[in-house]
Amino acid sequence: ERVCFKVGPFDPRDLLRILKAASKAGVDMVTFDGGGGGSGRSPAKMMNEWGIPTVYMESLLYDMLKKMDEKNYSLPQVVIAGGFALEDQIYKGLALGAPYIGLVGVGRGAMAAAMTGSQIGKMIEEGNIPKNLQRFGSTRDEIFEGVRELKEFYGNDVKDISTGAIGVYSYLRRISAGLRQLMALNRKFTLKHIERNDIVPLTELAAQVTGLKTYKEIADEEIAKL
């Protein structure tokens, strides 16, 4: 059995308490979600103002996990979530938390793909296909490119898979392909080789929050070696 739990963007003191409790209890995985405000049914102001932005929270978690590792704490797998939808964001999330945060959670992006896929499926059934999709065809198999690949896994049972699920599959395929491309461009051919120095802050505030070196600092270090 695996023990996993998910928490929100809490007070930094609570984040550390959670990590220490997870370490002591031997928890397998902890997800820290930077999405603010509790739930989608929260008041708008609470959703906008409550919590810690994901970049701030992940930077705090990195510092905490690094210190815990130095003190020989047993570390759980840590997942970061909150605002990740595209491959560049996922790469940055993996790099910012490396090597202690090795997973990124995608929630609302996948939900949007499911809702879009489901809606398009209904349009196909009703024969009301949007003009921008008509160039691909008029059937589910023609419009949803992922169906052909899913047939290799599920055979004729693919007809029982909802278009919402196919939408999520297609979305994740796109994210996966984009992430592999970014990794290849950085000469990082496995996830474990992604490092913090793969990303560079472009503003002083970003450098202050993340603890990463700016281009100027990197250049000055190299110039000093001349």
C-alpha positions in Angstrom: 0.0 0.0 0.0 1.0 3.6 -0.7 0.3 6.5 1.6 -0.1 9.8 -0.3 -1.7 13.1 0.6 -2.2 16.6 -0.9 -2.0 19.9 0.8 -2.4 23.6 -0.2 -0.2 26.7 -0.1 0.0 27.0 3.6 2.0 29.1 6.0 5.8 28.3 5.6 5.9 27.0 9.2 3.1 24.5 8.3 4.8 23.4 5.1 7.9 22.4 7.2 5.7 20.7 9.8 4.0 18.7 7.0 7.4 17.6 5.5 8.7 16.6 8.9 5.5 14.6 9.7 5.7 12.9 6.3 9.3 12.0 6.9 8.6 10.6 10.4 5.5 8.6 9.3 7.2 7.2 6.2 4.6 8.8 3.8 5.3 7.9 0.2 4.3 11.1 -1.6 3.1 14.6 -0.7 1.6 17.0 -3.2 1.8 20.7 -2.5 -0.7 22.6 -4.6 -0.1 26.3 -5.2 -3.7 26.9 -6.4 -5.1 29.5 -4.0 -8.4 29.8 -2.4 -9.4 26.3 -1.3 -11.9 25.3 -4.0 -13.7 26.6 -7.0 -16.7 27.4 -4.8 -14.7 29.8 -2.6 -15.4 33.5 -2.8 -13.5 35.2 -5.7 -11.4 37.3 -3.4 -10.4 34.3 -1.4 -9.3 32.5 -4.5 -7.3 35.5 -5.6 -5.7 36.4 -2.3 -5.4 33.2 -0.2 -2.3 31.2 -0.2 1.3 31.3 -1.5 2.0 31.6 -5.3 3.4 28.4 -6.6 6.9 29.8 -7.5 7.3 31.2 -4.0 6.0 28.0 -2.4 8.3 25.7 -4.5 11.3 27.8 -3.7 10.5 27.6 0.0 10.0 23.8 -0.3 13.4 23.5 -2.1 15.2 25.2 0.8 13.4 23.1 3.4 14.0 19.8 1.6 17.7 20.7 1.0 18.2 21.3 4.7 16.3 18.2 5.7 18.4 16.1 3.3 21.6 17.6 4.8 20.3 16.5 8.2 19.7 13.0 6.9 15.9 13.1 7.1 14.1 10.5 5.1 12.4 12.4 2.3 9.1 11.5 0.6 8.4 12.0 -3.1 7.2 15.5 -3.5 4.9 16.8 -6.2 4.4 20.4 -7.0 1.0 21.6 -8.5 -0.9 24.8 -9.1 -1.0 26.6 -12.5 0.9 24.0 -14.6 -0.7 23.5 -18.0 2.0 23.5 -20.7 5.3 21.7 -21.2 7.5 24.8 -20.6 5.8 25.4 -17.2 6.3 21.7 -16.3 10.0 21.8 -17.2 10.5 25.0 -15.1 8.7 23.3 -12.2 10.9 20.3 -12.4 14.0 22.4 -12.7 13.2 24.8 -9.8 12.6 21.9 -7.4 15.4 19.6 -8.5 16.5 17.2 -7.2 14.0 17.1 -4.4 10.7 17.8 -6.3 10.5 15.2 -9.1 6.9 15.3 -10.1 4.5 18.0 -11.4 0.7 17.7 -11.0 -1.6 18.9 -13.8 -5.2 19.4 -12.8 -7.2 22.2 -14.5 -5.4 21.8 -17.8 -6.5 18.2 -18.0 -10.0 19.0 -16.9 -10.3 21.6 -19.7 -9.1 19.0 -22.2 -11.7 16.6 -20.9 -14.5 19.2 -21.2 -13.4 20.2 -24.6 -13.2 16.7 -25.9 -16.6 15.9 -24.5 -18.2 18.9 -26.1 -16.7 18.2 -29.5 -17.9 14.6 -29.2 -21.5 15.9 -28.7 -21.1 18.1 -31.7 -20.0 15.2 -33.8 -23.0 13.1 -32.7 -25.3 16.0 -33.5 -23.7 16.6 -36.9 -22.9 20.1 -35.8 -19.1 20.1 -36.4 -17.4 23.5 -36.1 -15.9 24.8 -39.4 -12.4 24.8 -38.1 -12.6 21.0 -37.4 -14.4 20.1 -40.7 -11.1 19.9 -42.6 -10.1 16.9 -40.5 -13.3 14.9 -41.3 -16.7 14.3 -39.9 -16.3 11.2 -37.6 -14.8 10.7 -34.2 -12.0 8.7 -35.6 -11.1 11.4 -38.1 -11.3 14.4 -35.8 -9.6 12.8 -32.8 -6.2 11.9 -34.0 -5.4 10.0 -30.7 -8.0 7.4 -31.6 -5.7 5.6 -34.0 -3.0 5.3 -31.3 -5.5 4.1 -28.7 -6.6 1.4 -31.0 -3.2 -0.2 -30.7 -3.8 -0.6 -27.0 -7.5 -1.3 -26.8 -8.5 -2.7 -30.2 -12.2 -2.5 -30.9 -12.9 -1.5 -27.3 -11.7 2.0 -28.2 -15.2 2.7 -29.3 -16.3 2.6 -25.6 -13.8 5.3 -24.6 -15.5 8.7 -24.2 -14.4 11.6 -26.2 -13.6 13.4 -23.0 -11.1 10.8 -22.1 -9.6 10.9 -25.6 -9.3 14.7 -25.2 -7.2 14.2 -22.0 -5.1 11.5 -23.7 -4.4 13.9 -26.7 -3.6 16.7 -24.3 -1.1 14.7 -22.3 0.5 13.4 -25.5 1.1 16.9 -26.6 2.6 17.9 -23.2 4.8 14.8 -23.2 6.1 15.5 -26.7 6.8 19.1 -25.9 8.6 18.2 -22.6 10.8 15.7 -24.4 11.7 18.3 -27.0 12.7 20.9 -24.3 14.7 18.2 -22.5 16.5 17.2 -25.7 17.3 20.9 -26.5 18.9 21.1 -23.0 20.7 17.8 -23.4 18.7 16.3 -20.6 17.6 12.9 -21.8 16.0 11.6 -18.5 14.0 13.5 -15.9 16.7 12.9 -13.2 19.2 15.0 -15.1 17.0 18.2 -15.1 18.8 20.7 -12.8 18.1 24.1 -11.3 20.7 25.8 -13.5 18.6 24.9 -16.5 16.5 28.0 -15.8 17.6 31.6 -15.3 15.5 34.4 -13.6 14.9 37.4 -15.8 14.1 39.8 -13.0 15.7 40.7 -9.7 12.5 39.7 -7.9 12.5 36.3 -9.5 16.2 35.9 -8.6 15.5 36.9 -5.0 12.5 34.5 -4.6 14.1 31.5 -6.3 17.7 31.9 -5.2 18.9 31.4 -8.8 21.7 33.3 -10.4 20.9 36.0 -13.0 22.5 36.1 -16.4 24.7 39.0 -15.1 25.9 37.0 -12.2 26.6 34.0 -14.4 28.6 36.2 -16.8 30.5 37.9 -14.0 31.6 34.6 -12.6 32.9 33.5 -16.0 34.6 36.9 -16.7 36.4 36.6 -13.3 38.0 33.4 -14.5 39.8 35.2 -17.4 
